[in-house]
């Protein structure tokens, strides 16, 4: 990987880590969410700084290009995030329906 891309990737990870910290301080994230995001961004920074670490994993998975490896990993991470978001939305929807029913019964 080109050194400039490594620097840009690491810089992006540091900025995102800082934003995660700011959102935690503003109580947008709870402690668990902040830790998960901080770990994700620290991993991103580490892999951006040392991309050669992934070569062993890529050989075992028979992936030839580093970009393909990161795209596949990104899809996996975002699939988990979307699934988690969907389950949270469904829980909120059920709570909202219950609240609306209770308010309607009272009136």
N, C-alpha and C positions, 0 to 999 in steps of 0.2 A: 504494500500500500504506500502511496506517496506520503512523505512526511507532512505535507501541508494538510492533507485529508485527516491524518492522525491528530494534528493540532486542532483543526476545526472540530473534529468529532469530540475530542476531550473537552474543548471549550464549551461546546453545546451541552455536554453532560454536566459540566460544572454549573452552567447557567440554569439548567433544569433542576439540579440539586439545590441551588440557591432558591429558586422559585418554590420548590417543595417545602423548604424550610420556612419561607415567608407565609405560605398558605397554612402551614401548621401553626405558626405563631398567631395568625389571624383566626384560628379555630375553624378553618375551612376543612381541614383534615383532622381526623382523630389520630391518636398516637400510633395505632396499628397501621393505618393507611400511610402515614408519613414514613414509617419504617420500611414498609413494602416498596414505596416509590423511591426512597433513598437507596435501598439495595439495588433496585433496577438501574438507577442512574449511576451508582458506583460501579456496577457490572458493565454498563455501557462505557464508562470512562476507561475502565481497565482493558476492555476488549479493543477500544479505539487506540489506546496507547500501545498495546501488545497484541496485534492481530495474529501473530504467528502461533499463539497458544491454541487457536482454533484448528490448526492444520491437522492435528492428530485426530480430533473428533470428526473432521471432514473426511479424512481417509477411511475411518471406520464406517461412516454413513455413505461413502462413495459419492460425495459431493465434490466436484472439481473446482468450482469458483467460489471465492470468499463471499461475493455479493449474494449468490444463491443461498449460502448458509445463513447469512444475516436476514435475508428476506423470509426464509422459512421460519427462522426463530422469531421474527417480528410478527408473522401471521399467528404463530402459536401463542405468543404473549397477548396479542390483541384479541384473539379468540377467547382466552380466559377472561380478559377484562370485559368484553362484551357479554359473556355469559353471566358474570358476576353482576354487571349493571342490569341485565334483564331480570335476574332473580330479585334484586333490590326493588326494581320498578313494580314487579308483580306483588311483592309484599306491601309496598306503599299503596297500590291500587286496592288491595283487599282491605287495608286499614281505612282507606278513604270511603269505600263502599259501606263499611260497617258504621263509620261516623255519620255518613249521610243518612243511613237507615235510622239510626238513633235520633238524629235531629228531626227527621220526618215524622217519626212516631210521636215525639214530644209535642209537635205542633198539630 
